[in-house]
Amino acid sequence: MKPLRFFKYIHALAFIVFMSSGCSKEKEPAKIASVHPFQLAVPANFPQISVDVNNPLTSEGIALGRLLFFETRLSGNNAISCSSCHRPELAFSDAVAQTNVGATGIPLPRNSSALINLAWADNGLLWDGAATSLETQALQPIMDLHEMNQKLPELEMKLKQIPDYVSRFRLVFNSEIKAELVAKALAQFQRTLISGNSRYDQFIRKENGINLTPIEQNGLSLFRIKCNNCHKGELFTDHDFHNNGIDDSFRDQTLNGVFLGRYRITNNVNDLGKFKTPTLRNVNLTEPYMHDGRFITLEQVLDHYSNGIKSSPTLDPLLIQSNGKIGINISNEEKIAIIAFLKTLNDYSFTSSVNFNQPK
């Protein structure tokens, strides 16, 4: 080939390669990872949710929170996760009055709360309302000596050793791994834990031809008369704090005053012995009951309200009848009907959801 012809050939080949390269880049632009806003599916019979503008939900943030919820590296001994005390199959409770699975093996003074419909929790969390939000609550068990016993700088260091976590935090929060962002991710996941597909819900929404039995419908009517003052609405809680008469003395010089109830937080004597009203959704799956798990069965709970209440200055007035008698007037037959109704609040699509269980 002559030199001039060879030069023209090389020039043309280079031009074709350049154009081909340019066309390829135009057809396949560089992909930029981004997060996707996530909107909670609110059951039709539920109240609306106030969106947290300081920690907006994203699909990627929820996925990160779910990983962290089952992550044992959140504990100092790398053996305990949030799910150790909040098991999905038990509606995120643990079926233990006072668990001893924590770092020290010492039984904790309080029953592990079930994690249900927390997106509506707007009046404090934990039995005494010590945490003001899911974000502030998330780090408390992680740092607690008897629970997960994890120092936050060490937690950050451990997670930074895992490339997948590094990239996920960068994507979700545009930041390196920080403890406060661990809390935000956990909060995002927990806000998705919505239980609203029980037989009761389907009956109320007139779905799938579901009906309650006569005894269940009678129990619903009785519940609305005798229990609905505190266990209000479709969430079955007023998110408030009450002294329900399980104790009449609140002397507590140990364990940081955990038996003092809401008083431990407010220092208001009118709050002695007051504890947060738990939701009754999935209540048949979340035994034992009360802040210390002292009642094993629903029968024992109703027996307490009918004839076991102890009087004290802060006892809730709702538990004092018009004739001055303490307690709620519930016959044995009525207790049976109320319990039959409460069992209709079991939501097995919630406890078995693949979106709430440990990622594969």
Buried (B, 14 or more C-beta within 10 A) or exposed (E): EEEEEEEEEEEEEEEEEEEEEEEEEEEEEEEEEEBEEBEBEBBEEBEEBEEBEEBEBBEBBBBBBBBBBBBBBBBBEEEBBBBBBBBBEBBBBBBBBBBEBBBEEEBBBBBBBBBBBBBBBEBBBBBBBBBEBBBBBBBBBBBBEBBBBBEBEEBBEBBBEEEEBBEBBEBBBEEEBBBEBBBBBBBBBBBBBBBBBBBBBBBBBEEEEBEBEEBBBBBBEBBEEBBEBBBBEBBBBBBBBBBBBBBBEBEBEEEEBBBBBBBBBBEEEEBBBBBBBBBBBBBBBBBBBBBBBBBEEBEBBBBBBBEBBBEBEBBBEEBBEEEEEBBBEBEEEBBBBBBBBBBBBBBBEBBEBEEBBEEE
